[in-house]
Amino acid sequence: MESTSKAMQLTLTKLTYIVETPCPECRGDMRAWREKEGDPPRCATVCLACGYRSLQKKEAITTKKLFEESMKTKAMNYLNYGSIITNKKLLEFRLDQYKEIDLETINAKQVAMSALDKFKNGEEVHVIFSGSTGTGKSSLSVGILQEALVQSNYDKKCLFINYRELLEQLKFAMNDAEVRKKITGTVMKEIKLADLIVLDDIGAELGTIKDEARGSVYNLDTLTAITEARENKATIFNTNLTSVQIKEAYGERILSRMMNNSTGLMFRFKNTSDKRIAGI
C-alpha cells in the first residue's frame, strides 16, 4: 500500500507542480499540469485537498473572447458606418464568394491573394483593378477588405469609398456648412488615415459632372488630396479607365501616385462580361 502511495506521489510530481498561490479555501497546495514549452495551459489549477478549481483560466478565456468580439464589432462598425457606398449590402461580400468562371477571374483572384499576403506582412502596397462596369472589381475588393480584417484579428481600420458618391456628397456640402464640416473634417480625415481603403469607381464621375469647369477642378483637387495622402498607404483603386485615360483625365502625377508600390498588383478585366446582367 505504501509503495502504491509513493508511486502515485511520484506520478503526481511528474505530471503536475505546486504553484505559489495557496488554495483560497483551505490554504492547501494548488497544482497545475506540467506543459510542453509553447503549449497553452491544459486546465485551471486545482487543490487536491478540497477540490477548489481556479477560475482564472475560464475568466482569461472569457476576457479574451470578449476582447476579440469587441475588436470585431469596432472594426466592422468602422467599415459599415464610415464607408461611402450606395449599396451597403456589398460590404457583406466575402472572398470565398468570388466566382472564378474563367482564366481572367482566376488570375484576378490570384492578384487578390498576393495583395492579401503583402497586407498581412505590413507592406503598404497599391492594387489597381480596371475594366468595364460589372466585371466584379468592387466585389473582389470588398472580399479583400474583409479577409484583411480577419487576418489582422480585426485590428485594422478599413473603408470602402465610392469616388463618384464622395464627390456628390462633397458638392452637396458646399451649400451646407454643417455637412461640409462633417465631410471634410471627418470623412476625408478617415480616408487619409485608414489602414486600408478601396477607392472605387474612379472615372465614373467624368460623365456625370455637369459644371465641367468647376467640377473638373474640384475633382482633380479631391483626387489629388486623396492620392497624396494614400501614396504610401495600402490602397485598392478600382477604375473603368485605362492608364492612358487616367493620365489624360487626371494628369501624370495622380497616375504615378496610384501606381506607386503596385508592381504585380495591377489587373485589367478585358474579357469578363457584366456579371450583374449575366446573373453570375
N, C-alpha and C positions, 0 to 999 in steps of 0.2 A: 504493500500500500504506500509506504514511504517512497519507494522507487518510482511509483506511478506519479506521486505528487511532485517529485523532483523533475521528472520528465515533462510534466505539464508546465512546471515553472520555467524550465529551460525553453520549451516551445513558446511560451508566452513572452519570454525575454527576447527570443529570436525574432518573433513576429511583431512585437509592439515595444514601445518605450514609454517611460513616465515623463509627462510634461511638467513644466514648472508650476503651473497653477493648480492648486489642490481642488478637490471636489467642493463646490459651494454648499452642498447639502450635508455631507458627513466629514469633510476635510480629509478624506482618503485620497489615494493616488488616482490621478486621471491618466488614462493610457491612450496612445494614438498608434495607428498602424505605421510600420516602417515602409516607406515607399521607395521605389527606384528613383534615382535622380531624374528630375524633369516630369515625373508623373504627378497628376493632381491628387489631393487627399482622397483616400478611399471612402472615408466616412468621418463623422464627428468624433471628438474624443469622448471617452466613456469611463465611468467609475465602476469597477468590477465589484466593489463592496456594496453599493446601494443602487447601482443601475442608472445613475444620473447620466444623461447623454447631453453633451453640449449642443446648443442650438446655433453655435457660431457658423457652422458650415451652411446650414439651411438659411440662416439670415444673410450670409455672404452671397449665396446663390440668388436669393430673392432680391437683394440690393443690386446685384449685377444685372439681373433681368429687368428690374425697374429702370436702371440707368440706360440700358440698351433700348428699351421701349421709349424712354424719354428722348433719347438721341434721334431715334427713327421718327418720332412724332414731330420733333423740332425741324428735322431736315425736310420731311415731306410737306410740312406747313410752309416752309420757306419756298419750296418749289411750287406748290399749288397756289399759294396766295401772292407770291412775288412775281410769277411768270406773267408775261403779256401774251395772251393767246386767245383766239376766238373760240376754239373748240377745246374746252378743258378736259374732255374725255380722252383726248390724245395723250395726255400726261400719264394715263394708266397703262400705256403700251409697254411691253417687256420685250427684251431682245430675243427670247426664245419664241416669240410670236412672229418674228420676221420670217417670211416665206421665201426660201431660196428656190425660185422657179426656173432659173436659167443660169448660164455661166456668169452673166453680168451680176445678178443678185448674189450669187455665191462669192464672187470677188468683192462685192461691196461689203458683205458680211465679214470677210477676212480683213478688210481695211478697218472695220469697226472693232474687231477683236485686237488688232495691232494697236489701235489707238487706246483701247482699254488697258492693255499691258503697259503702255507708256504712262498713262494717267496714274495707274497703280504704283508705278515706280517714281512718281513725283515729277515726271517730265512735263514741262509747260508747252505742249505741242499744239499745233493748229490742224484741224481736219477740214477739208473742203469737199462737200458733196455738191455736184452740179448736174443739171439735166432738166428735162421738161417737167411740168406740173404733174403730180400724181404718180411719180415713179418710186415713192417710198422714202424720200430723203428725210422728211420730218419724222416719220415713224421710227426709222432706223436711228436717228439722232436721239429721240426720246429714250429708245431702248438703251443706248449708250449711257445716257444720264442716269437712268435707273440702275443699271448694272454698276456704274461707278460709285453710286451711293452704297449699294450692297457691299462692294469690295472694300469700301472705306469704313464699314460698320456705321454708316450714316454720319460720318464725321467730315462731310463736305457740304458746301453751300452751292447748290446748282440751280440754274434758271433757264427757262426756255423763253426767248423773246422773238415774237414775230415782228420783223423790222417794219413792215408796212403798217401794222397796227400801232406800233410805238410812235411812228411819225404822225399818224392820225390823232393819237392822244396828245402828243406834243402840240400839234396845230390847234386842237380844240382848247388846250390850256392857255393859249395866247390871250384869250378873252376872259379868262377866269384866274384871278391872282392866286386864290387858294389852291385850285387844282394844279396850276403851274408850279407852285411852291412844292407841292407833294410829289409831282412827277420829276421835276428837275432836282429837287433836294433829296428824294428818297430813291425813286426808281433808277435814275441814272447813276446814282452813287452805288447802288447794289449791283447794277450791271457791270460797273467797273471793278468792284471788289470781290464778286463771287468767285469761288474756286474754279468752277467750270460752267460755261454758258453755251447755249445754242443760239446763234443769231440766224433766224430762219427767214426765207423768202426774200433775200436781198435781190433787188431788181424788179420785183413785182410792183413796187410803188411807182416805178417810172411811167407806167401807163395810167396812173390814177391821179397824179398831181395836176390840178387844174391851173393854178397860178404858177406857170412854169418858171418865170424869172425868180420869184421869191422862193418857190418850192425847191428848185434845184439847188439854190444856195443853202437853204436851210437843211436840205437833205445831205448835202456834202459836209456841212458843219457838224451835223449829228453823227454821221458815219465816221468822220474824221476823229471826233472825240472818243467814240467807242473803240475804233481800231487802234488808236494811240494808247488807250488805257489797257487794251487786251493784247498788245503786241507781244508781250512775253508772259501771257497767262493762257491757260488751257481754254481753247475756244473751238467750237464747231460752227463753220459757216455753211449755210445752205443757200444756193442760188440757182436761178434758171438761166443765168448768163454764162457765156464762155469767158475765159481770162481776157481775151481781146475786147469783148464787150464791157467787161468790168473796167478795164483801163480806159476805154472811151467814155464810159458813163461817169466814172468817179475819179479817174486820174491814176497815174502810175504809183503815187505814194500810197494810196489806200490799197491798191492791189498788192504792193510789196509787203505791207503790214499784214494783210490777210494770209499771204503765202509764207510768212515767217515761220520757221520751225515746222513746216508741213511736208518735209521730204518723205515720200512713200505713203502719205496720208491724203492724197488728192484723188478723188474718183469722180468720173463723169458717166452718168447714165446715158447711153446712146440708143439702145435697142429696147429697153424695158418699156412696155406700154403703160398707159394710165391704169393703175391698179384699182382706182375707185370706180372707173367705168367698167372694167373687166370683172369687178366683184371679187378680186383676189384678196 
